[in-house]
Amino acid sequence: MSKNDDIFPCDRIPADPAAARLLGLYPQRQPGRWMQRVRVPGGVVTAHEWRVLAEVAREFTPEVPLHLTTRQDVEFHDLTAESVPPLERRLAEAALTGLGACGDTVRNVTVCPCSGTASGRPDLGPLAREILRLLQETEGIHSLPRKFKISLSACREACGRPWVNDLGCVAERRHGVWGFQVVVAGSLGPRPGTAMRMFDWLDASDVLACVLAAVRVFAGCGDREHRGRARLRHVRERFGDEAFAAMFRSAFAKAKDERSWPAVHLEEAREGFPAALPLTFANGEVTPDAAEALAVLAGREDLRVRIAHDHRVIVFGRDGETARKAVAELRGLAEAAEPRPLVVACPGTRWCSRALTDTNRLADRLRVELADRLPADAAVCISGCPNGCAHSTVADIGLVGGLAARGGRKTEVFSLFAGGGMGRDARLAQPVARNLSADEVLSEIRRLAEKGIPTGGG
């Protein structure tokens, strides 16, 4: 089975916006231009797939790099309507698809990058693929009340960010047996809320039934009339935690008993790859040359390459020297390998029709002007609107863009948050200041850096 079984390249962009989104297509703010998102289960791209992505980018978007997302997906930007069908066909030939990367369905199943790399951490890639296969066979999966997000973490640090997902599973081994802690009903957006704990321990073989139960609760109780209140978290809020938990557990028991579920055995890495070398791609931009270089690394037996959740690609090696030498030999990765502050920015007004602010310009300033001020383990996350796609409201330092009247005209401003748990725990970032100009943002972050920035894990 390929990791993307459902591959339906379109002959033309559907006139129905919902159908287009289901194929991973969104109109950009530039009239007549489109974004194509490609689903990458678990953030694992093979050497062949990296090469195909590079070739497609050179052919269809020669002026615009590939873009990494915070859900381990890859995007093409600045496409014309005419170029979308042949691009999708090229992707399909490599078993790559945008189906389910956007729209009112289960989005990409994310997995923390350390999965299956270091000893003592299980490989959750096969489980992610089993979840996708199960849901692809589930009636109504492409017409949910709204999007549904699933995250799998292979470590106690929970770098899969489970607490900001509709369903988050954190692997843990007890008495020699792998299972999961399970949290449910978290999401971000204009009014964020982190998940609640549902199971302290769930056997790995029960995860598929748990996933099906979660989707059924959402499909049956999600608000289909008001999109702003249509996530699983809003179901939880409407019922209250106690009643919601009882309903969820009942749905899980029913799903578990209605069929014979396959046994799930979580395998640890046979060979350890404990050395992690992060490559940071400013504003998530990966040039075709960089994609080809990543293909070289992904093709080596002594390395593992994973897309993370923060515009980084992690290269895992058996030792640090091997990983560093392999990267240094590839000119396409020279810039990404340079040490720099971790600043994650959504596309902002560069592409997004909903954005209110130019996030990339502010991100570039932060990298240059605060390069020696930000702690190496702190993340600054910048969202161009209150939807918070960059995870700003759970960040170490988060910025949310807006517009305010200054001097008789609308001006870009940012609200500043700090002290979040990065989705690794239940902490939301707390508001520090509102309606800051870009210059004021830099001054305020300098002040926070001098005081010491609490980090949720960089």
N, C-alpha and C positions, 0 to 999 in steps of 0.2 A: 504493500500500500504506500502510495506517495503521501507526503505530509500535507498536500493540498488536493484532496480527492475531487472536490467540486470545482471544475474549471470551465467557465462559460464565457469565452471572449465574445464581446458584443459586435454586431455588424454596424451598429450606429448607436450613439448615446441615446438612451431611452428618454422620451419626452416627459415621463413621470419622474419628478425629482427623487421620490422615494426609491424607485427602481434603479436610478442612476447611483444613488448613495450605496445601495446594496452591492453594487459592483465596484465599490471603492472610489467612485467618481464624485467630485465636488466642483462646482463652478468657482473660479477665483474672482477676486474683486475686479480684475481686468476683464472687460466684456469679451466674450468669445474664447476665453482661456480656461483650461481645466487642470485639476490636480487628480492624478491617479495614485491611489494608495495600494501597496502590495502587502498582503498578509504574510508574516514570517513567524510561524509557530515557534515559540520558545526562543526566538532571537537567533536561531541557527541557520546560517546561509552556507551552502556548500561552495567549494571552489568553482564548480561549473556555474552555479547560480550567480556568484559575484561577477564572473566574466560576462554572463548574459546581461546583468544589470548595467555593467559598464558599456557594453556594446549598444544596448537600447538607449542609454542616456546620450551617447555620442550621436546616434542616428536621429533621435526624436527631440531631444532637448539639449542641443550642443552648447548653448549659452548658460545653462542652469544646472548646477550639480544635483546629484541625488540628495534626498533629505531623510535623516533618521528621525523617528518619532519617539515619544516617551512610552509607547507600547511595543517597542521592538519591531515596528514596521518600517518599510522604506517607501518613499514617495517620489513621484515624478511631477514636476511643476511646469507650468507655462505651455501646456499642450493645446493644440488646436482640436476642434471637434473632429476634423478629418484624420488626425494622426492617432486618435484613441483606438479605433478598431485594429489597425495593423500592429500597434504597440501591444495591445492585449493578446493578439495572436502570437507574437514573438515570446511574450511571457509564458503563455500556455504551453508552448513547445518545451519550455524548461520546467514544467509543472509548477509554475508560479501563477498566483491569481490575486485579484483584488476582492473577490467575493467574500463578504463577511468582514472586510477590513473597516467598513463604515456601515451606516444604516441601523435599522431597528432589529437587530439580531445579536447573537453572541459574537463579540469582537474577538480579536486575536487572543489566544490563550498565552499569557506571558509566563516566563520561567526565569528565575534569577540566574545570572550568568555563571555562578559557581556550580550549577547543577552538573554532576557527572565529571567534574574536573579534579577537585581535591579529594583525597581519601577521607572517608567519613561523611561524604555528602552524596546522596543518591542522584542518579540520572533520571530526571523527571520528564525528559523529552518524550519517551514512549507513552507516558501517562497523558501528557498534553495532547498527543495525536489521538489517543483513544477517546479522550473527551470530545475532541472535534468530530471524530467519526460517529460517536453516539449522538451528538446534537445534530449532525447533518441528516440523520435518519429520524429526527423527532418532528412530528407534525407541528406546523405553525412556527418553526424556529426562525423563519425569515419575516415574520410579522408580529414581533413582540411589541409591547407598549412603547418601548424605547430600547436603547442599547443596553447590553448586559456584559459585564466584564469579569473575567476569571483570572486569577493569579496563583501560581505555584511557586513556593519557596523551598529551597533545598537545605537551608541553614537556619539556625536560631536567630541570626541577625535579620532574617526576613527581608533580604534585599530584593525580593519580588514585589514589595510594597503591598502586602495583602490588605491593609486596613483602609485603602481607598478604592477597593474593588467591591463589586456586588457579591463575589464569593472568593475568599482567599484561604489557601491551604498552606500550612507551614510544616514541613517534614520534621519528624522527631523519632528517635529510636528509643524504645523502652523494652528492657529485658531482651534485647537482641532482635526485636521486631520493629519494622518501620510502620509508622502511622502518621497522622496529621492532627495538628490543632487547626480548627476551622473557625473563621470569622466571616460574617455575612453583613450585607446591606450597608456598605460604605460607598460614598461617592463625593465628588468635588462640586464644581459649578459655583454659581453666585452665592449659594448658601450651603457651604460644605458640611459634611458630617462623616466621621469615621465609623468603621464597622463595629458590630457587637460580637462578642465571643459566643459561638453556638455549641461547639464540641471541644472539650479539652483534649480528647483523644478519639480519633476515628481510624479504624483499620484501613489500610491502603485499598483493600478490596471493596470497601464501602464508598469510596470517593465517587464512582460513577453514579451510584444511586443518589448520593447527596447532590451531585450536579443536576441530575434530572429533577429532583425535588425542588431545588432552588428555581430552576427555570419554570417549572409548573406553577409554583406560587406566584412568580412574577407575571406569567402569562395570564393567570386567572384573576389576579387582584390588582395588577398595575393599572394606573389611570390612563385610559386611552383617549380622554377628552382634553386633558391639559398636559402638554408636553413638559411644562416646567415643574410638574409634580408627578412625573411618570417613571421614576427609577424605583428599584426595589427598596431603597432607603425610605421613600415616601410611603410605601406600603407599611413598613415597620413603624413609621411615625403615626400613621393613621390608626393602626391597631394598638400601638403601645408595645413595649419590648416583651412583656410577659406573654400577651396573647399572640404576638407574632412568633415568638420562639415556640410556643405550643403548636401553632399551625405549621411551622416549618418542620418540626420533629414528626408531626403526624404525616405530613407529605413524604418525609424521608422513609418512615416505617412502611408506608404503602408502596413506595417505589422499590424498596429493598425486597419486599415479599412477593411482588407481582411477577418476577422472573428470576431465572438463574443467572447471576452475574459472574463474569470471568474473574478468576483470581488475579490479583495484581501483585507482582513481585518487584520491588524496587531494588535495582542493582546499583552498587557503588562502582565508581571508576576502577577498572582493573589496573590501570597505571595512574599514578598520581601526577597531577599537573598543578602543583601548589603555587608556583610563581605567577602572579598576575601583573601584567603590564597594560595599563589603560592608555588608549589612544583617544584623544579628545578632539572632536570635530566641531569647530566653532559654528554655532547656529545650526548644528546638525548637518552641515554640508559635506558631502563626500563626492569628490571629483571622480570622473571615470578612471583617471590614473590611480587614485587611491583605492577604488574598488578593485582594479586589477591587481594591485599590490596585496590587498586583503585576500584575493583569490589565491595568490602564491602562498600566503601564510596558512590559509584554510586547507590547502592541499598537502601540507607537511604532516607526517605521522607524529612528529615530536611536539606539536603545538595544537591548541584548540582555540578557536576564534568565536566569540559570542557578542551579539549586539546587546548593550545594556539599556537602561531606562532613562538615560541622561545625556544623550548625544555622545556617548563614548562606545567604543568597541574594545572589549577586553581580550588581550592575547594571553593565554595561559601556556606556561611551559614547565618542563620538569625542573628547571632552575632559571633564575632571573637572567643570567648571562646569555643563555641560549636564546631567550625571547628577545632581549635587547639587541643582540647581534643580528637576529633574523630581521627585525624591523629596520635596523640601521642600514641594511643592505638594499633597502627598497626606497628609492627617492620619492615615490608617490606618498609616503607616510611621514616624511621628515617634519612637516609642520604639525601634524597631529601628535607626534611623539614628543614635542617640546613641552616642558612643564608649563602649566598655565592654570589660572583659577577656573573652577568649575562653574560656568555660567550657562544656564539652560534657558533658551528663549524660544517661545512659539514663533511661527512665521510672522505674526503681527500684520501690519498694513502692507507688508511686502506682497502678500498673496491673499490673505484671508479676508473674506467679505464681511465678517463680523468684527474684525479687529478695530480698535479705536486708536491704537498707538503704534509707533515704530519701535518694536522691541529689539530688533537686531542692531539698530544704531546705538541704543543704550547698552546692550550687551557688549558691543565692541569697545565702548568707552570704559566699561567696568574692567574688562580684561586688560586694557592698557594702563588706565590711571590708578587702578587698585591692585595691580599685579603683586605688589609686595605687602599688601595690607590684609588680604583675605587668607584665613587659615586654609591649609591644604586639604583639610577634611570637611570644609564647609561648601555648601552648594547655594548659589544664588539663582532663583528661578523666576523668570519674567513672563507674565501672561499679558497679551495685548487687550484683553477684555475680562469681565468678571467670570467668564466660563472657566478660567483657570487651567487651560490645557497643559501648561508647564508645571503643574503641581505647586503653584505658588503658595497656596494657603496651608500646605503642610511642610514648607521648606525651612531650611536653616534661616535663610533670608528670602522672603518672597515679595515680588512686586506685581501689582495688578493695575493694568492701565485703564484710564478713563479720560473723560473730557471735562474741563471746567472753564468757566468764564473768567478771563483775565485780560484786563485792558480793553474790554469791549469786544473780545472775540473768544471763540472756543480754542482752548489750548490743551495740549497733551499733558496729563498729570499721572502720577502713580501713587497708589497706596502701598505702604510698606508694612510687612509682617515679619515676625521673627520667632524662632524657637520651636518650629514644628518637628515632627518625628520622621519626616520624609516618607510617610506611609508605612514605615516599619513598625510603628506602634500607633496608639490612638491619639497622639498629640496633634492638635491643630496649631498652626502658627498664630501668634497673638498680634493684634494691630499695634503698630508703633506710631505711625504718622499717616495723615491723609493728604491727598492733593499736592504732592511734591512735584516740582519741576525736575528735569533730568539733573541739573546742577545740584539741586537740593537733595536728590536721591544719593548722589555721590558723597555729599557732605555727611548725610545721616549714616550711611554705611561706614564711612571712616570712623565716625563716633562709636558705632556699635563694635567695630573691629578693635578699637582701643580698649573697650570695656571687656571684650572677650565674647565671641559669638557661640552660644550653645549649639551643638550640632546633633542631628539625628542620624548621622552616618553619611559621609560624603561619597 
